[in-house]
Amino acid sequence: MVRLEFTVEPFHDGDPGPHVLAALDAARAAGLDVAFGPFGTAGVGSTEVVAAALGPITRAAYAHGATRITFQVEPA
């Protein structure tokens, strides 16, 4: 199991915007149980699930106006 944390920019305090919400939805649709926080989104899943989620998260975020996405993946 690995832990995925990602941040989608631009960041607007208190207003995540469609670029953030689209990435969150993509992560959930990929099978990750993620927690949305004020400075990032995090979840735990198998290596295969996390690896497969990176593409959909990236595509969804950029399709909705993201300017940068930062990913961190580490053992859970």
N, C-alpha and C positions, 0 to 999 in steps of 0.2 A: 504494500500500500504506500502511496505517496500523497503528499499534501501539495495542492496547487493554490497559489495565491496570485491574483492578478489585479492590476489597476488600469483603468481606462481613462484617458485624458481627452479633452480638457476637463478639469475638475471644477465643479461649481458647488460650493458648500450649501448643503440642504436641497440641492436640485440636481439629481444625478443625470438627467437628460436622456434622450433616446439612445445615444451611443452606449451608455452604461447599461441601461435596461435591456437592450438587445443582446449585449454580451452575457448578462445574467441569465436571460431566457435561453440562450444558446448553450450555456453551461448546464443548465437544468435539463434541457432537451437531450443533451449528450449523456445523461445518466448520472451527473454529479449532484450530490446533496450539498449545496453551497450556502454559506452564510454571507449576507451582504452587510458590509460595514461602511463607515464614513470614509475610510481611506483605502478600501480594497474589498475584494471578494475572495473567500477562501473555502476550500472543500477538500475532502479526502476521497480517493478512489484507487482502483487498481492502476498500475502503470499503463495498461492498455486503454482504459477508459479515459484517463487524463490525457494521454498522447492523442487519442482520437478527438478529444474535445478542443484541442488548441486551434485547429483549423476553423471549425464553425464559430468559435468565440471571436477569432480574429476577423473573419469575414463579416460577421454580424456587426461588430463594433465599427469597423471602417465603413460599412455600408450606411451607417447611421451617423456619421460625422466625427468619429474618433480621430485624434491627431497623434496619439501614441498609446501603446499598450505595453505594460511591463508584466512579465510572467516570472514567478519563482516556483520551482518544483524541488521538493526535498523529501527524504524518507519520512513517513508518518510516525 
